[in-house]
């Protein structure tokens, strides 16, 4: 399928799909006229990529675990490598939350009573 059909099938912009491809997350082939062509599994892959991005993972991390994603289900296959990567990311997000809470507290203090 072409990029327009893939974008429509996944409710994703063509720009995002090009970004996923450039980041090494989504393979494509080129037709004789130079247009991108994606196989039917690309719909599943794009949905998984979007799910993983919404979970706060970086493109680098998604590249590491995307091969372990279970088809047609936004879950990650449990293996030692995947578990380790997800634990690392979980901890990173926890640290970010702590920093955001500190920032929020400082801003609340600056705003004074009644926010």
C-alpha positions in Angstrom: 0.0 0.0 0.0 1.1 3.6 -0.5 1.8 6.1 2.3 -1.5 7.8 1.9 -3.4 4.5 2.4 -1.3 3.6 5.3 -1.8 7.0 6.9 -5.6 6.7 6.4 -5.7 3.1 7.8 -3.8 4.1 10.9 -5.2 7.6 11.4 -1.6 8.9 11.2 -0.1 11.7 9.2 2.1 10.9 6.2 4.7 13.1 7.9 4.7 10.9 11.0 5.0 7.8 8.8 8.0 9.3 7.0 9.5 10.1 10.4 9.0 6.5 11.6 10.8 5.3 8.4 13.7 7.8 8.8 14.1 6.7 12.5 14.5 3.1 11.3 11.1 2.0 12.8 9.2 1.2 9.7 10.6 -0.4 6.6 9.3 0.4 3.1 10.2 -0.5 -0.4 10.2 1.8 -3.4 8.0 1.2 -6.5 9.4 1.7 -9.9 8.2 5.3 -9.9 10.0 5.9 -6.6 6.9 6.0 -4.3 7.1 4.3 -0.9 5.3 1.0 -0.7 4.4 -0.7 2.6 3.2 -4.2 3.2 0.0 -5.0 5.1 1.9 -5.6 8.3 2.8 -1.9 8.3 -0.7 -1.0 9.7 0.1 -3.2 12.7 3.6 -1.8 13.0 2.4 1.9 12.9 -0.2 1.2 15.6 2.4 -0.4 17.8 4.9 2.4 17.2 2.2 5.0 18.2 1.4 2.9 21.3 5.0 2.8 22.3 5.5 6.5 21.7 2.5 7.3 23.8 4.1 5.2 26.6 7.0 7.7 26.5 9.5 5.5 24.7 12.2 7.0 22.4 12.7 5.9 18.9 15.9 4.2 19.9 14.2 2.2 22.6 11.3 1.4 20.2 13.8 0.1 17.7 15.2 -2.2 20.4 11.8 -3.8 21.4 9.7 -3.5 18.2 10.7 -6.9 17.0 9.3 -8.3 20.3 5.9 -6.7 20.0 3.2 -9.3 19.7 1.3 -8.8 16.4 -2.2 -7.5 16.5 -2.0 -6.8 20.2 -0.2 -3.8 21.8 1.7 -5.8 24.3 5.4 -6.7 24.5 6.6 -10.2 24.5 8.1 -11.0 27.8 11.8 -11.9 27.5 14.8 -10.9 29.6 16.0 -8.3 27.1 12.6 -6.7 26.7 11.9 -6.8 30.4 15.3 -5.1 31.1 14.6 -2.4 28.5 11.1 -1.7 29.8 12.3 -1.6 33.4 15.0 0.9 32.4 12.4 3.1 30.7 10.0 2.8 33.6 12.7 4.0 36.0 13.6 6.9 33.6 10.0 8.0 33.5 9.8 7.8 37.3 12.8 10.1 37.6 11.2 12.5 35.2 8.0 12.5 37.2 10.0 13.4 40.3 11.6 16.3 38.6 8.3 17.5 37.2 6.8 17.4 40.7 9.7 19.5 42.0 9.1 22.0 39.2 5.4 22.1 39.9 6.0 22.7 43.6 8.4 25.6 42.8 5.9 27.1 40.4 3.1 26.7 42.9 5.1 28.6 45.5 5.9 31.4 43.0 2.2 31.8 42.2 1.3 32.1 45.9 -2.0 31.3 47.5 -4.9 30.2 45.3 -2.6 29.5 42.4 
